[in-house]
Amino acid sequence: MNLGLFGLEGEEKAAKFLKKQGYRIIDKNFQTRFGEIDIIAENKEYIVFAEVKARSEKSIAEPKEFVDLKKQRKIIKTAEIYLSENTTEKQPRFDVVEVKKENGKTIVNHIINAFEVE
């Protein structure tokens, strides 16, 4: 499968998963000059900035390992811009949603509060 296509499929599966967990999807692929946030969602308590990492069965590393400190900083800066343009009373939270293939099945793993603002 084309990696870009699997990435898009991964984002769709992540959004579907979050909806089933009671989140409302506010935005997808929010971009600034600093970076992009794959999914912005909310529940009763939090506004969630979610990075989706999709990997095929052939990947050696776990998807979450690709969200390094540099990527976290870009996501945080982009979230700050989003929040400056869209006020909310909800607490921000940074999650990672892993989408991976295992034995031909798609597995979704939601890592809540995967990283924090320093």
C-alpha positions, 0 to 999 in steps of 0.5 A: 500500500502507498505510504501516503495513502495509508497515512490518509487512511490512518487519519480517517480511522483515527477520527472514526475511533475518536468519535466512537470514544465520544469526541467531537472532531472540530478540525483536521489538518490544521496548518500554520507556518509552524506545522500541522495538527492532524486532528483537533477534537473535544470532549466535555473536559478537553480540547485535544490536539492529536497527532496521528501516526500510521505505520505498516506491518513492515515498520520496525519502530512503534508509530509513537516513536516518530513524535520526537521533541522537535515534532512535539514543539511544532504541534504545541506552537501550532496549537497555541496559534489555534487557541489564540484564534479559537477561544475555549474554556477547555484544557488543552491536551496533546495525544498521539493516535497510533494506527498500525497494521498487524497480521492484516488487521488495523489496530488503533491505540490512543495515547492520552496526554502523550506529551505536555507543554514544557 
